[in-house]
Amino acid sequence: MLVKGAWCVQLIRGLILISLMLLSGCAGFSFTSSVEQHYQRGWVSVEDGQFYFRSCQRTAVIPVAAVPNELERLFNQRGVSAPLYVEWLGAFANGSSSHLRINEMRYVSADPSSCQKTLEGILLRAEGVAGWQADISEDKITVFLPQQRRTMVFPINYVIREGADWLWESDTEGRQRKHRLSLRVQPKVCQDTQSWFGLTVEMQLDGRVYTGCAKRGNLARIALFSRYQLSETVTTRDVRLNLSPEGAAALSEDYLNNQAALESKGHWKLLSGGRLLVTLDDPDPQLRQEALLFDIATDGGLYMRGFHPRYGHNGLRLHPAAGPMPWETGSRHRVP
């Protein structure tokens, strides 16, 4: 019995030790496990060892609590203090903008026009030094080979996850033969002559191997925020617009007269040219409106052009009042 009892004690101690080791191993990831991460983009600068972030939609800078070592290396490598455009995964810890952390970089560039490049309709773009390009969209992969002056379109049959790798395989019938495509994306550092990428690509097309880098597209929705409201200087009414990642919209107008706020529900959609259309499927009868069309300002706010029958010549101007819109809806990512 004593031997059995001693064995049980050792077993319990071993289980406790393993538990502590697991907890210790997870401690370094406590931020990412407790706070939802979003794909974000904007300009990162450094001054006296402190990093700052400015999104493409706002002029205010936010101090960054932590950045990957690779970003520090890129700044040191350049030897200049000019900002770098960065696409990254991260979040505001504890819901506070003063605790911004960049957890994982996906794309870095010094191109001053980077914020204007949104790659609409493209989930992932792969490209090589020789100029070849493969764009993954919702239902197809479009391959462009400039040296051959050819564009080929492959249907997306299925996507395979092999560990950290993503693999697309497809085939299509050509005029004289069947073409076979295999596109593998790996979370490895990749660089071309101008930019740094966090994803490496190997494409096999009809037996020929192409290598290159990849980054996400469909970046226009990152310009949106989940909630907007009137400026705090307006004291006669309180107007709020909530946008959900799934496309739902809710408009609230409170005239601060001890009456119930007017509530309307509907959905939102991004239009070409960077405009936001809010369609009110269930408008409040007193509001008597069915659609609102906004432009997106450089500071992230929403504003109307021209005259609006309810809001007058200046229209309705709303300012961001919550966090940025996620890159896509749901927890299932269709691309790395």
N, C-alpha and C positions, 0 to 999 in steps of 0.2 A: 504493500500500500504506500510505503514511504517513497519507493522508486517511482510509482505511478504519480504520486502527488508532486514530486520534484519535476517530473516530466511535464506535468500540466502547468507548473509555475513557469518553466522555461518557455513553454509554448505561448503562454499569455504575454510574457516579456517580449518574445519575438514579434508577436502581433502588434504590440504597442510600439515597438521600435520601427516596424514597417510603416505603421500609421504615421508616426512622427516624420519618417523620411519622406512619405508622400506629401504630407502637409508642407514640409520644408521645400520640396521641389515645386509645389504649386505657389509658394509665396511670391516668387518673382513674377507670376502672372496674375496676381490678385486684382490688379487694375483692370485688365482686359476681361477677366471672368465676371466681374461685378458690374461693369459699365458697358453698355452697348456701344460697339464701334461703328463708325460710319466712314464711307469713302468721301474724302474732302479734298479741296484744292485751293491754292492761293499762293501768296508770296511769303517766303521766309527770309528774314534778315537777322543779322547778329551784330551786337554792339557791346563792347566791353565784356565779352564772354556770355552775354544774355541773348537768347534767341527770341524773336518776335514773329508773330504770324498775322497776315492780313489777307482776308478772303478776297476772291475776285469781285464780290458784290459790295464790300464795305471798305471805308477808308480808315477806320479805326484799327490800331494794332493791338494784339493781345500777347502778353508774355507767355512763353512756352516753358513748362516746367521741366520737360525732358525731351530729347531728340535722339534718334539712333546715332551710333558712332560713325556710321557711313556718311551721314549728312555733315557732321563736323569735318570729316576728311575731305568732302567735296568743297567745302568753304575754304579750308586750309590749302587745298590744291590750287584753287583759283588765285589766291593771294590778293583778292579785291573784296571790298565790303558791299558790292552791289547785291541786291536781293536775288534769290533763286525761286523760280516757279516750282512748286512741289505738289504732287498728288500723293495722298497718304491715307492710311487707316488709323483712326484714333477717336478720341472722345473727350468731352469735358468731364473730368473726374468730379464726383459729388455734385454734378449739375452746375459747377461754377466755372465761368469763363477764365478765372484766374488760375485754374489748374489744368490747362490744356497740355496734353501729351501726344506727341507724334510717335506712334508705336511701330508702324511699318511703312516704309516708303515704297511707292510703286512707279513714280516717274519724276525726274528732275530735269529742268531745262533753264537756260538763261535767255531764251527767246522772249522779248518783251511783248509779243502778241499772243502768248500762250493762253491767256484767259479768254481770248476770242475764239479759240478752237474747241468746239464742243463735240464734234464727230457725231452728229445726230443720226439716229437710226442704226448706229454701229455699237454692238455690245463690247467687242474686242477687236482691236486692229493689230495685226502682226506685220512686220516689215523687215526687209533685209538691206544690207549695204548696197547690193546690186540694183536696188530699186523695186524689187518684187514686193507685192502687198497682198494680204489676205484679210478681208473684213468679215467678221462673224456677226450676223444679225439674228433676228428672232427665228427665222426659218431657213436660212441659207448661208453659204460661205462663198464670197466673191473673190476670186484670185485674179490679180493683174500682173502680167509678165511683160514689162516694158521692152525688153530686148527682143522678144518675139512678137510684140504688139498684139498680145492676146489677152482676152478677158474670159474667164471660165467661171461658171456658176454651179455650185454643188448643193444639193439639198442636205439639210442636217438630219441624218438618219438616227444617230444616237451619240451620246457623250459618255465617255468612260472615265471614272476616277481611279487612278492607280497610285495610291498613297497621296503624295502632294501633287502629282502630275495630273493634268487634264488632257484627254485625248479625244479628238474628233476624227471620225473616219467616214468617208463617203465615196460614192462613185457616180458618174453621169455618162450618158451616151453621147459621143461626139458624132461627127459626120462619117468618119471612117473607122472609129474604134471607141472602146470604153475607156474612160479616164478614171484613175484611182487617186484619191487624196487621203493623206494621213497628216494630221496637224497636232503636234504635242507641245503643250505649254508647261513650263516648269518654273517654280519660284526661285530662280537663280539670277544673279546680277548680270546685266547685259548692257553694253555701251556701244553707241555708234560715234560718229565724229562730232556730234552736237549735243547729245542727250544721254542721260542715265536712266536705265529701266530696271524694274524689279522682277521682270518676267522674261525668260528666254524661250525661244521658239525653234522647233525643228519641224520643217514641212517636207514631206515626201510626196512628190507629184509624178506619177507614172514612173516610179523607180528612181527619180532624181532627187537628191537631198538639197534643201535650202535651209539656211540658218539665219536667225535674226532675233529681234526683240518684239515685245508686245506691251500694250497699255489699254486701259478701258476707254470706251467712248460713252455716248449718251450722257454727256456732262451738263446739259442745260438745266435739268431739274435740280442740280446742286445749287443753282442760283436762288432757289425758293427756300422759304422757312415755313415751319409748321403753324406759326401764328403771327398775325399782324394786327396792329391797332393804330388809332389816331395818335398824333403827337400829344405828349403830356401837357403841352401849352394850351390845348383845346379843353375848355372847362364846361362847355354847354352840352356836350354829348359824349358818349363812349361808343365807338364803333370797333368791332373786332371781327376778324376773318380767320377761321381755322381751316387748315388744309391737312388732310390725312394722306399718308403715303399711298393708300389704295385708291386715291382719287376723289374722295368725298370732300365736300366743302360745307361750312356752316357760317352764316353771317348773322351777327347780333348788333342791334342798334338800340342803345339806351339813352334816352334824352334827359336823364337825371331829374325827372319830375315826379318821382314816387309812383310811376306807372311801370307795368311790366315791360321788359325789353322786347323789341320786335325780333323774332327769330325766323330765319329762312334757311332751308337746306337744299343742297344740290351737289354738283361735282365740278371739278376743275380740269383744265386741259391746257398744255403748253402748245402754242401755235408757232409757226415758222416766224423767224424774225425776233424771237425772244419775247413774245407777248403772252399774257396769261388770260384765259377766258374762264370766267366763273359762271356756270349756268345754274340758275336756281330752279330746280324741278318742283320744289314746294315752297314758293315765296310767301312771306307774310302778306295778308291781304292789304294791310295799310302801306306796305312798301311799293306795291304795284310795279314790280320790275322782275324781269326774267333772266337777265344776263348782265354781267359786268366785264368790261374789257380793260385790262391794265397793261401798262408798260412796266418793265423792270428797270429801276434806276440803278446807277452805278454804286450807290450806297446800300443796295439790297431792298430798298423800299418799293412800293407799288404806287403808281399814279395813273390818272386818266388823262387822255388828251381831249382838248376842246371842251364843248359844253355837254353837260349831262342834265336831263330834266329835273332830277332830284337834288343833285349836288352842285349845280351851277357851273359857272365858267371855269373855276379852278378845279372842278372835279373832286374826287375823293383821293386823298393821299394817306397811305398807311405805311407804318414803319415796322420792321421785324421786332417781334416780342418773344421769340422762343428759339429753339435750336434749329439747325439746318435740316432740310429734307433729305432722307436717306437716298442713296444712289438708286436703289430699287426696292420694291415691296417684298415683304415676307422674309423668312430666314433662309430660304433655299436660293443660293447664288447660282446663276447660270453660267458665270465665267469666274475665273480666279481673281 
